[in-house]
Amino acid sequence: MKFCWSTLTVNNMDESLKFYQDVVGLALNKRYQAGPVVEIAFLGDGETKIELICNKSIKEVNVDKDISLGFEVSSVDDMIELVTNRGIAIHSGPFQPTPQIKFFFVTDPNGLKIQFVENI
């Protein structure tokens, strides 16, 4: 069995695409209408893929506070600078529980926690 992607329901497709493309760095693979009120976009390649679904009939997306998505970065310090320069608040961290790992969290436009991890 192979993991395909994570599906995220989003409030605003353009806002979410901007975050996942410009901040996380995932490339847009396809974007299409899947009916009169549903739009779908796929981002990423290789083992890192995300599907975004925007259903205009859903008024508010509910995100559980105990769920996060983690993305590996080459430098936590550089990523902190990038998100700060883009006006994105740090949710928590940075943390370095061991000498081998450092990470911090932000939230995406829908309130989902996103973890950026540096393996040292």
PyMOL commands that set and color helices and strands:
alter all, ss='L'
color gray80, all
select helices_A, chain A and resi 13-23+76-85
alter helices_A, ss='H'
color red, helices_A
select strands_A, chain A and resi 6-9+28-33+38-45+48-55+68-72+90-98+101-107+113-119
alter strands_A, ss='S'
color yellow, strands_A
deselect
rebuild
show_as cartoon
